């Protein structure tokens, strides 16, 4: 802290140790509360906080426990022909449009999550993407059947921008 105040001037050697020792002697510096709880109680509290964080994160992401009659699908988004010529503001608008679409799917009770992928890909084998364009992103959705998954895919703004979408069911493993 002293360095931040003094234009790079270092505090005298041992100042921090001396300050901490004096505060402890005068009873102004105690053990952290978590140490007083004991290791077992502290571990239990940590596990409870971790579980609560997972539950909140799943709820915010729109992920729920799998229903027996619901299948999961991946929507692979192949880049539109104009993708490479887009400006950064064009990309921001498009990402915002996709985000709004995904939020709308969630508001209507659907389960959806997705990510934009980096431009570079690591490929193995001779296979090329079906439309001959790179996959720029994906969404994972839950739907009752193939027709419902296709309906979600048809509503994706990616199609109106000239991109292609491949819909594939995720196999139960």
URCOR-V687321 format. One record per pair of residues at least 12 apart in sequence whose C-alpha atoms are under 10 Angstrom apart, sorted by the first residue. I is the first residue (numbers start at 1). J is the second residue. D is the distance in whole Angstrom. If there is no record, write none. Layout:
BEGIN
I|J|D, I|J|D
END
This chain:
BEGIN
61|103|10, 61|106|9, 61|111|9, 61|112|8, 61|113|7, 61|114|10, 62|102|10, 62|103|9, 62|105|10, 62|106|7, 62|107|9, 62|109|9, 62|110|8, 62|111|6, 62|112|7, 62|113|7, 63|106|10, 63|110|9, 63|111|6, 63|112|7, 63|113|8, 63|141|10, 63|142|10, 64|111|8, 66|111|10, 66|142|9, 67|142|9, 67|143|10, 67|144|9, 68|144|10, 69|143|9, 69|144|6, 69|145|9, 70|141|10, 70|142|6, 70|143|6, 70|144|5, 70|145|7, 71|141|8, 71|142|6, 71|143|6, 71|144|6, 71|145|7, 71|146|9, 71|149|9, 71|169|7, 71|170|7, 71|171|9, 71|172|9, 72|111|9, 72|112|9, 72|140|7, 72|141|6, 72|142|4, 72|143|6, 72|144|9, 72|145|9, 72|146|10, 72|149|9, 72|168|9, 72|169|6, 72|170|6, 72|171|8, 72|172|9, 73|112|10, 73|139|8, 73|140|6, 73|141|5, 73|142|6, 73|143|7, 73|145|9, 73|146|9, 73|149|7, 73|150|10, 73|153|10, 73|166|10, 73|167|7, 73|168|5, 73|169|4, 73|170|5, 73|171|9, 74|112|10, 74|113|10, 74|114|9, 74|138|7, 74|139|6, 74|140|4, 74|141|6, 74|142|9, 74|149|9, 74|153|10, 74|165|10, 74|166|8, 74|167|6, 74|168|5, 74|169|6, 74|170|7, 75|114|9, 75|137|9, 75|138|5, 75|139|5, 75|140|6, 75|141|8, 75|149|9, 75|150|9, 75|152|9, 75|153|7, 75|156|10, 75|164|10, 75|165|6, 75|166|6, 75|167|5, 75|168|7, 75|169|9, 76|114|10, 76|134|10, 76|135|7, 76|136|8, 76|137|6, 76|138|5, 76|139|7, 76|140|9, 76|153|10, 76|164|8, 76|165|5, 76|166|5, 76|167|6, 76|168|8, 77|116|9, 77|117|10, 77|133|10, 77|134|8, 77|135|5, 77|136|6, 77|137|5, 77|138|5, 77|139|8, 77|153|10, 77|156|10, 77|158|7, 77|159|9, 77|163|7, 77|164|6, 77|165|5, 77|166|7, 77|167|9, 78|129|8, 78|130|9, 78|131|7, 78|132|8, 78|133|6, 78|134|6, 78|135|4, 78|136|6, 78|137|7, 78|138|9, 78|158|9, 78|159|10, 78|162|9, 78|163|6, 78|164|5, 78|165|6, 78|166|8, 79|131|9, 79|132|9, 79|133|6, 79|134|6, 79|135|6, 79|136|5, 79|137|8, 79|158|8, 79|159|10, 79|161|9, 79|162|8, 79|163|5, 79|164|7, 79|165|9, 80|133|8, 80|134|9, 80|135|10, 80|136|9, 80|158|8, 80|159|8, 80|160|9, 80|161|6, 80|162|5, 80|163|4, 80|164|7, 81|133|8, 81|161|9, 81|162|7, 81|163|7, 81|164|10, 82|161|8, 82|162|8, 82|163|9, 83|136|9, 83|161|9, 83|162|9, 83|163|9, 84|119|10, 94|157|9, 94|158|9, 94|161|9, 95|116|9, 97|156|9, 97|157|7, 97|158|9, 98|114|10, 98|156|7, 98|157|7, 98|158|8, 99|113|10, 99|114|9, 100|157|10, 101|155|8, 101|156|7, 101|157|7, 102|114|9, 102|139|9, 102|141|10, 102|152|10, 102|155|10, 102|156|8, 105|141|9, 105|152|8, 105|155|9, 105|156|10, 106|141|10, 110|141|7, 110|142|7, 110|143|8, 110|152|9, 111|139|10, 111|140|8, 111|141|5, 111|142|5, 111|143|8, 112|139|7, 112|140|6, 112|141|4, 112|142|7, 112|143|10, 112|152|10, 113|138|8, 113|139|5, 113|140|5, 113|141|7, 113|142|10, 114|137|7, 114|138|5, 114|139|4, 114|140|6, 114|141|9, 115|136|9, 115|137|6, 115|138|6, 115|139|7, 115|140|9, 116|135|9, 116|136|6, 116|137|4, 116|138|7, 116|139|9, 117|134|10, 117|135|8, 117|136|5, 117|137|5, 117|138|8, 118|135|9, 118|136|7, 118|137|8, 119|134|8, 119|135|8, 119|136|7, 119|137|10, 120|134|9, 120|135|10, 120|136|10, 121|134|8, 121|135|9, 121|136|10, 129|166|10, 130|164|10, 130|166|9, 131|163|9, 131|164|7, 131|165|9, 131|166|9, 133|163|9, 133|164|9, 135|163|10, 135|164|9, 135|165|9, 135|166|10, 136|163|10, 137|165|10, 138|165|9, 138|166|9, 138|167|10, 139|153|9, 139|156|10, 139|167|10, 140|167|10, 140|168|10, 140|169|10, 140|170|9, 141|153|9, 141|167|10, 141|169|10, 141|170|10, 142|169|9, 142|170|10, 143|169|10, 145|169|9, 146|167|9, 146|168|9, 146|169|8, 149|167|7, 149|168|9, 149|169|9, 150|165|10, 150|166|10, 150|167|7, 150|168|10, 152|167|10, 153|165|7, 153|166|9, 153|167|7
END
